[in-house]
Amino acid sequence: MPKRGFLIGWIIVFFYSALSLRAEDGYRLWLRYDQIENDEVLARYRAQIRSVQIIGESATMVAVRQELDMGLSGLLSQEISFTGDEDYQLLVGTYSPDGPMSEMLSPNDIRNLGSEGFTIINKEINGRNTIVISALHDIGTLYGTFHFLKLIQTHRDISNLNIVSRPSIDVRMLNHWDNLDRTVERGYAGFSIWNWHQLPEYIDPRYIDYARANASIGINGTALTNVNANALILRPDYLQKVKALADVFRPYGIKVYLTARFSAPIELGGMDTADPLHAEVQEWWNRKAEEIYELIPDFGGFLVKANSEGQPGPQNYDRNHAEGANMLADAVAPFGGIVMWRAFVYSDEEPDDRHKQANNEFEPLDGQFRDNVLIQVKNGAIDFQPREPFHPLFGAVEDTPLMLELQITMEYLGQGTHLVYLGSLFREVLESDTYMKGKGSTVSKVIDGSLTDQKVTAIAGVSNIGTDRNWTSHPFHQANWYAFGRLAWDPEMSDRDIANDWIKMTFSNKEAVVDTLEQMMMASHQAVVNYMTPLGLHHIMGAGHHYGPGPWVSKMPRADWTSTYYHKADSLGVGFDRTESGSDAISQYHKQVTKEFASREDIPEKYLLWFHRVRWDEKVSSGRTLWDELCYRYQEGVETVEGFVRSWNDLEKDIDKERWQHVASLLQIQLREAIWWRDACLSYFQTFSDMSIPEGVPEPAHDLEYYESLVYPYSPGIRPRW
Ligand code: BDP
């Protein structure tokens, strides 16, 4: 007998050590529930949570139970009782005035929770300090559950909680630029996770983990398909596939949306027009909406890219954006759906500065859209550049709901391989002041509806998710998905606090790790701006795939696809004059902003060349010439990445082998490419400035011809053409 016990003992030891040695592949994202390493913290939580009472049986409450079971038994590595014993220490349930939770909570506790908010509060129940997680709807209770698990993952004190949280924005969604053939436009993390061919029968378990991850950060919508849309998704068999996904996501509070190809009545309906004022076209969309809602009663609505970059739209029939949007809005309105109509438009013929075109087209239409239409506006007027000043539409449209579109996939910020924390970029956009209603009219206040009283509010992030085992290619890019969700819930949150939570949940609570990673992440946005597009330079990347530097790009089908259009370098200077003496795009901002940006003295230097043409020998705020400053900024970007390499090396012992090795390799790519950007851009601009590279900045390793000769036909994420 003792022999047998001995053997079993060894089997158990072997099993657990095998478990702890399991390769850390990043699949679990920030929902890692490994046993807490700090013994003191562990002992405290173990005593605080042994028994849990969950009230409710809906699919969402089943998800609550599963998450708590997995989370608590993993983190605390002890058996948790869910048997409903009287001595529970955690009570989880949705409040209703005549339900059991009403005995535990006062109406005051649940006031102001809205449809998605939650409360987590310590109460004396049965003479015991009990934690109560509750909400007015099950989804709020699920959000509260994830919040609670986060408190434990980040080692917060849970003995005296009094949390009330509700989202500031109604629709918090991901936009997948996923094609039906599973390629992803501007996707750098593998293929699309939507396995259209095997849906609706095969439900990949990934869909559930996708939903869990999104729910954990409050994301409640997903547009499944590319904005460069394919009408096929609206065909009945594809709608069955969409329904299967919607059914998986529903318990997690996530609604599905689809991109609507404006010409679908022609392509699918066999009609000869898609004119939005044509009765039969309207009828086609009304029927289509009915068909969709029959299958998916909580379908969110349509996202539309129209008359932009070759996509069909109302202007093909001499109708305007409002007429196009309203037709679709009328089709989904009876079912509570919305239409998100993108403002990323620039006309094929218009010779005007591209910066101005969205305002030119949308400002005159303000007030003409149906109540269930939102205009979806990118953060800046050009295109998700490493840094852009906020889009002037945010301060110019008052009678139409505006929503913000951010890009999580980093098309212009190093794509799948550079460590860049976007929390800082998002924060910068959200706190930009539009002055729409006087000082303090930040973009976040425009989009959360508090300034204009808009009925629906929304925010979208272009997803960076793909079939890569770790979802996002770079382990640190998980933080960008995470930060998007957190800011969508609370646009006033600090990017640093979000990074701090993410690091603790994803890597470690050890102070040295947290401090180092936080520093790296917080420095990373400015670093990429420095080594790619310092001082307001923009759109100087490689053509087509947008990979690597390409300031020399000058021959493209359209001038505003070239780099030379944007930097306008010549022997005198560099920069795009968007002041009154130039394109005057600057006047589309509120006059307070226009005044600031128009002034060479007042303009934040980070936007200098975005709005001004500056002579190479002109002095900037550091007292250096523009040319020297440019060189130093590029160099500073490279040096910051060198610092990342050193910092990461110092953490080798604190991070699991797999992720440490992965990030270490990616940092080598980032460093090589930062140097490439610096050397290629300085070689190129030097042909105009004709000034020498200042001391402290190395001479480029190659000549300009070399950099210009590099071609990357298989760079990922390329825009498919059909
Ligand atoms: C650009 C991308 C292109 C997208 C477009 C858009 O290069 O692939 O289709 O934005 O947002 O940044 O519609």
Boltz pocket constraint, residues with backbone or C-beta under 6 A from the ligand:
constraints:
  - pocket:
      binder: B
      contacts: [[A, 185], [A, 186], [A, 227], [A, 228], [A, 305], [A, 344], [A, 383], [A, 384], [A, 411], [A, 544], [A, 719]]
      max_distance: 6.0
